[in-house]
Amino acid sequence: MNKMIITISIMLMSLTLNAQIQDSTSVLASSVQLLSTKDSLYMKMLSEISDQIADLEPQRYKIYKTENMYNLIKLDTATGRIWQVQYGMNNYAKPMETPIDDRSLLMSSEKVCSGRFELYPTNNMYTFILLDTLWGSVWQVQWSTNPKQRFRSVIAY
């Protein structure tokens, strides 16, 4: 009788132990699945945030209109380099891009940062003001169809 009770007890304990192992295994599987779901949601959120940050980052190059219908000004907003862009519809205005001043205004140790430089028109259709939004330095920029009259000169550091 005692043997029978011991045998039944051992069988019940092994069933209970087996049920606990299966239960632990299913809990572990559920946890892994939950973590995978959380990881994929996290990765999706991270991707969306990265896209939004990229949308907020200022553009490296900008085009500014002039009062001349064939000429535009192209600005590298990170370095202050500047070009005259001309497009044409006839033999008078031939398409071209020519530097007004293609030297960077950054010191060698400065980090390149898009959006740092901005261009503002003046009442003179050939003259713009270039502003360093970080340090407040200002330059006069002049475009022209005559290459000798194109320049960028400092107004104030």
Secondary structure, 3 states (H helix, E strand, C coil): CHHHHHHHHHHHHHHHHHHHHHHHHHHHHHHHHHHHHHHHHHHHHHHHHHHHHHHHCCCCEEEEECCCCCEEEEEECCCCCEEEEECCCCCCCCCEEEEEECCCCCCCCCCCCCCCEEEEECCCCCEEEEEECCCCCEEEEECCCCHHHCEEEEEEC
